[in-house]
Amino acid sequence: MEITSFHPPQRILMGPGPSDISPRVLEAMSRPTIGHLDPEFIRMMDQVKQLLQYAFQTRNDMTFVVSAPGSAGMETAIVNMVEPGDTVIVCVNGVFGGRMQAMVERCGGQPVVVEAPWGRAIEPEKLEAALKAHPEARVVTFVHAETSTGALSDARTLAAIAHQHDCLVIVDAVTSLGGCPLKVDEWELDVVYSGSQKCLSAPPGLAPITFNERAVAHIQNRKTPVQSWFLDVNLVMQYWGGQQRRAYHHTAPINNLYGLHEALVMLKEEGLENAWQRHRENHLRLKTALEAIGLEFFVPEAERIPQLNAVQIPDGVDDAQVRQRLLEEFRLEIGAGLGPMAGKIWRIGLMGYGSNPKNVLYCASALETVLKTFRS
Ligand SMILES: *Cc1c(COP(=O)(O)O)cnc(C)c1O
């Protein structure tokens, strides 16, 4: 077979990420590649930093983009904040909390796990109890919006409790950034990372991250060097840092950063609060439409992530077959359940550019059409 250019099919992406990308962002990415130390490129990087400070609602100077996907944002946070032997309180209510635990272990840390059932938020009382039992802990980790189950935890309250016990927090905001309220400075979140392909609707492969001054001081006081060369923020900041001359660290993913820049410009134009409101409204529209065809949500109402709707797969319905038909007949991608949720839930994303009333109606009627075949 002759191999020629790849032309992906048109899809509507309503899974847990990547989300649909605006033509504006795709067009920005097709602009000419320039050098990663070109003064014009550096000017654009400075703008990305400013735009991210807006998206994160922070003044943190150490705000930049890790040249790798959200998981590398997670690893950057953990590998810099945790030293061998450290006790780390790790909140786990789904796949991504579990991944944080694995990373803490690989850094030689001792995780103390605060568990919540899948589909539920982390209970502040449980975190408090773990902190009382482990006064030696200095770091707490949790996932703000647990994409594997659709549950939103109360980041502000969890951070306040951690601080009362002299701990810093690492917060996974991969799915929350740009999609629901997240206020890094006001909520006093110490290290927060995200990903480009969820509510920012930029291509996958970039991880925005921010560290406040307490976190920077914590890293400066390390007794051992950060064991990852690539993710060591002391080295990365020689490239992303503001004041000094930029030094070569690695070659930035230039065109991908053009895409993120454009996506952040779009967020700024819309206004962060308006974006949060839009995600909320479309979630409510989807809720009404799905409940009308008899589907039920997995997460209790007060703990739902508006941009990631976890719905229960009705009895007698073949999960894989439904998703396959949606993809083939409707060009529509929705997410399957992960880990223990496989076959139990679907995850319908209304993220970023894809969070609009048209997608809500399209998804609900496509699902209704496909589900009818199981009910007759
Ligand atoms: C998607 C996601 C990640 C991982 O991001 P990748 O870009 O896939 O590496 C981490 N945490 C949460 C909550 C996510 O939704």
Ligand as a Chemical Component Dictionary entry (heavy atoms), coordinates in Angstrom:
data_LIG
# 
_chem_comp.id                   LIG 
_chem_comp.type                 NON-POLYMER 
_chem_comp.pdbx_formal_charge   0 
_chem_comp.three_letter_code    LIG 
# 
loop_
_chem_comp_atom.comp_id 
_chem_comp_atom.atom_id 
_chem_comp_atom.alt_atom_id 
_chem_comp_atom.type_symbol 
_chem_comp_atom.charge 
_chem_comp_atom.model_Cartn_x 
_chem_comp_atom.model_Cartn_y 
_chem_comp_atom.model_Cartn_z 
_chem_comp_atom.pdbx_ordinal 
LIG C1 C1 C 0 -6.426 14.598 31.166 1  
LIG C2 C2 C 0 -6.019 14.696 32.597 2  
LIG C3 C3 C 0 -4.690 14.509 33.001 3  
LIG C4 C4 C 0 -3.601 14.059 32.065 4  
LIG O1 O1 O 0 -3.401 14.904 31.003 5  
LIG P1 P1 P 0 -2.668 14.346 29.692 6  
LIG O2 O2 O 0 -2.553 15.554 28.829 7  
LIG O3 O3 O 0 -3.539 13.270 29.142 8  
LIG O4 O4 O 0 -1.340 13.809 30.103 9  
LIG C5 C5 C 0 -4.387 14.687 34.336 10 
LIG N1 N1 N 0 -5.341 15.016 35.235 11 
LIG C6 C6 C 0 -6.620 15.174 34.898 12 
LIG C7 C7 C 0 -7.623 15.541 35.927 13 
LIG C8 C8 C 0 -7.003 15.023 33.563 14 
LIG O5 O5 O 0 -8.286 15.184 33.213 15 
# 
loop_
_chem_comp_bond.comp_id 
_chem_comp_bond.atom_id_1 
_chem_comp_bond.atom_id_2 
_chem_comp_bond.value_order 
_chem_comp_bond.pdbx_ordinal 
LIG C1 C2 SING 1  
LIG C2 C3 SING 2  
LIG C2 C8 DOUB 3  
LIG C3 C4 SING 4  
LIG C3 C5 DOUB 5  
LIG C4 O1 SING 6  
LIG O1 P1 SING 7  
LIG P1 O2 DOUB 8  
LIG P1 O3 SING 9  
LIG P1 O4 SING 10 
LIG C5 N1 SING 11 
LIG N1 C6 DOUB 12 
LIG C6 C7 SING 13 
LIG C6 C8 SING 14 
LIG C8 O5 SING 15 
# 
